[in-house]
Amino acid sequence: MESKASRMPAAELALSAFLVLVFLWVHSLRRLFECFYVSVFSNAAIHVVQYCFGLVYYVLVGLTVLSQVPMDDK
């Protein structure tokens, strides 16, 4: 059975992936803003394992989106 994504033109898939990556980037910037400016009054510190997990998570989400876009225009 053919999926809906495989029937979409490559240009639409590329646009969709671009929009998802832009929104992911905006979300990441919002989270960075929260870390630097919102929680300044807290004495809590993030553990390095939590930081690394979050970093890997956001990188893998972006790579997952990119892996869904065909690289050729055939």
Contacts in CASP RR format, 6 or more apart in sequence:
PFRMAT RR
TARGET T0000
AUTHOR 0000-0000-0000
METHOD contacts of the structure
MODEL  1
MESKASRMPAAELALSAFLVLVFLWVHSLRRLFECFYVSVFSNAAIHVVQ
YCFGLVYYVLVGLTVLSQVPMDDK
5 13 0 8 1.000
5 68 0 8 1.000
8 16 0 8 1.000
10 69 0 8 1.000
10 70 0 8 1.000
10 72 0 8 1.000
10 73 0 8 1.000
13 68 0 8 1.000
13 69 0 8 1.000
13 70 0 8 1.000
14 69 0 8 1.000
17 65 0 8 1.000
17 66 0 8 1.000
17 68 0 8 1.000
17 69 0 8 1.000
20 65 0 8 1.000
21 62 0 8 1.000
21 65 0 8 1.000
21 66 0 8 1.000
24 58 0 8 1.000
24 61 0 8 1.000
24 62 0 8 1.000
24 65 0 8 1.000
28 58 0 8 1.000
35 46 0 8 1.000
END
